[in-house]
Amino acid sequence: MKIAIPTRNQQLTAHFGHCEQFAIVHIDGTTIKEVEYIAPPVHEPGVYPKFLADMGVEVIVAGGMGQKAQDLFAENNIKVFIGVNADTPSKLAQQYLSQQLESGQNLCDH
């Protein structure tokens, strides 16, 4: 399983469209095996959902994102968690695995 987390300075950033890198957290069962940081492609509508789906990502954790982006992730069979507070990718992935990841209000400003 792979979880994508948009980051700035290796912390969750408030809006996935403004990330410096995606942290791709590789999980085997209930164990985090690796956290890989990759540069995203140019941000245009619909690019990130396809890019991440092609990498085998099943979950994206974000502070916020627009409704259209949420719909596009759903069309690509990627679960979306929004309104998540900033933390390191490893801690957020561990919270997801232990069903402790708290989503909240969408932090997207548009």
C-alpha positions in Angstrom: 0.0 0.0 0.0 1.1 3.6 -0.7 0.0 6.8 1.0 0.7 10.2 -0.6 1.3 13.2 1.5 1.9 16.6 0.0 4.8 18.3 1.8 6.7 21.5 2.2 9.9 21.1 4.3 9.0 17.5 4.8 5.8 18.3 6.7 2.2 18.1 5.5 1.4 21.3 3.6 -2.0 22.9 3.9 -2.9 22.6 0.2 -1.8 19.7 -1.9 -1.5 21.9 -5.0 1.3 24.0 -3.5 3.5 21.1 -2.3 7.3 21.0 -2.9 7.3 17.2 -2.9 5.0 14.3 -2.3 6.0 11.9 0.4 5.1 8.5 -0.7 4.9 6.2 2.3 5.3 2.5 1.4 3.5 0.2 3.8 3.6 -3.5 4.2 0.7 -4.8 6.3 0.9 -2.5 9.3 4.6 -1.5 9.0 6.0 1.6 7.3 8.8 0.3 5.1 10.0 3.5 3.4 9.2 7.2 2.9 10.2 8.4 -0.5 10.1 12.1 -1.5 9.3 12.9 -5.1 8.9 16.1 -7.0 5.4 16.5 -8.4 4.7 17.3 -12.1 3.5 20.8 -13.0 0.2 21.4 -11.1 -2.7 21.5 -13.5 -6.2 20.3 -13.0 -6.4 16.5 -13.0 -2.6 15.9 -13.2 -1.9 14.9 -9.6 -4.7 12.3 -9.3 -3.5 10.5 -12.4 0.2 10.9 -11.5 -0.4 9.4 -8.0 -2.7 6.6 -9.3 -0.1 5.6 -11.8 2.3 5.2 -8.9 -0.1 2.9 -7.1 -1.1 5.3 -4.4 -4.3 4.3 -2.6 -4.7 7.1 0.0 -3.9 10.8 0.0 -3.7 12.8 3.2 -4.0 16.6 2.8 -4.8 19.7 4.7 -7.2 20.8 2.0 -8.2 20.5 -1.6 -11.0 21.7 -3.8 -14.1 19.5 -4.5 -13.1 18.9 -8.1 -9.7 17.5 -7.0 -11.5 15.3 -4.4 -13.8 14.0 -7.2 -10.8 13.2 -9.5 -9.0 11.3 -6.7 -12.2 9.3 -6.1 -12.4 8.5 -9.9 -8.8 7.2 -9.6 -9.8 5.0 -6.6 -7.7 7.0 -4.2 -9.2 7.7 -0.7 -9.0 11.3 0.4 -8.4 12.5 4.0 -8.6 16.3 4.3 -8.5 18.8 7.1 -5.5 16.9 8.6 -3.1 19.0 10.8 0.5 19.3 9.7 2.9 16.6 10.9 5.6 14.4 9.5 4.6 11.8 6.8 5.7 9.0 9.1 3.5 10.1 12.0 0.5 10.7 9.7 0.9 7.3 8.1 1.2 5.7 11.5 -2.0 7.5 12.6 -3.8 6.2 9.4 -2.6 2.6 10.1 -3.8 2.8 13.7 -7.1 4.4 12.6 -6.2 7.5 14.6 -5.9 9.9 11.7 -8.3 12.8 12.3 -9.7 14.6 9.4 -11.5 17.8 9.8 -12.5 21.0 8.1 -11.1 21.4 4.6 -8.2 23.8 4.9 -8.5 24.8 1.2 -9.2 28.4 0.7 -11.0 28.0 -2.7 
